Amino acid sequence: MRNGVVLFTSDRGITPAACARAAEERGFDTFYVPEHTHIPVRRSAAHPGTGDESLPDDRYLRTLDPWVALATAAAVTSTIRLGTAVSLPVESDPITLAKTIATLDHLSGGRVTIGAGFGWNTDELADHHVPAGKRRTVLREYVEAMRALWTQEEAAYDGEFLSFGPSWAYPKPVQAHVPLVIGAEAGPRTVEWIAAHADGWMTTPRTADVAASAALLHAAWADAGRAGSPQIHLLIVSRPSPDDIALWTDAGVTDLVWGVPDADEATVVAHLDKVASRLP
């Protein structure tokens, strides 16, 4: 299994560049950051963790732009992959976002992994004119359109939420296929969406039975006729035991994602040292 670290970036504490550099020096494989464009003050959407309109902490209000954050990380690293946990592609113009991601992949030498969510904060989505009931459709169309722009000399797309005529768009990503993993609870609709449109699944902090969800995903993958196996990125929420690691290995987990505190550089580096000393 690969090991990554996720920094819930904010406008205080360690910078993404410093955290990514320290993680790479300690042998971690991937550096992840989250995304929220803004948080509406008045909301009806309940946070998945609190169950109501309250937020677990104020970092949600203060997140950095993920692609700018990862670009700064790319500039000071050479091997660590650059991922999101998770980004919200439906909250960006997809033509512009395709350019941003392709540029990051180009400049980093092909190190981008997109972790994407459908979006729990439906009030945030509404400000981006994304209908809550259609957010999966919007994400599918945006992903399809971006892939066309990344892979075709003259790309065009015609969908319900996005249409454009034959267009040139460079740079192309270094990677022939930029990996996409979906961060969500793995219900039947989600695993079918992943099997049809993505490369893997990312757990949430509330995922209770990773093995059962992974089995559901593998079944949907096989039903869709997909070759190989899906990536499974597991967010670590407590110190795992050897039995946990064995269970996750059997379930097909490919990546462990270890959280680091949103704190000063010395505190974060000390935390990375501790985590690195007990990696499986």
Secondary structure as UniProt FT lines:
FT   STRAND          2..7
FT   HELIX           16..25
FT   TURN            26..27
FT   STRAND          30..33
FT   TURN            48..50
FT   HELIX           58..61
FT   HELIX           66..75
FT   STRAND          81..84
FT   HELIX           89..91
FT   HELIX           94..108
FT   STRAND          112..116
FT   HELIX           122..127
FT   TURN            128..129
FT   HELIX           132..134
FT   HELIX           135..151
FT   STRAND          155..158
FT   STRAND          163..167
FT   STRAND          180..183
FT   HELIX           188..197
FT   STRAND          200..202
FT   TURN            205..206
FT   HELIX           210..223
FT   TURN            224..225
FT   STRAND          231..235
FT   HELIX           242..251
FT   STRAND          255..260
FT   HELIX           265..276
FT   TURN            277..278
//
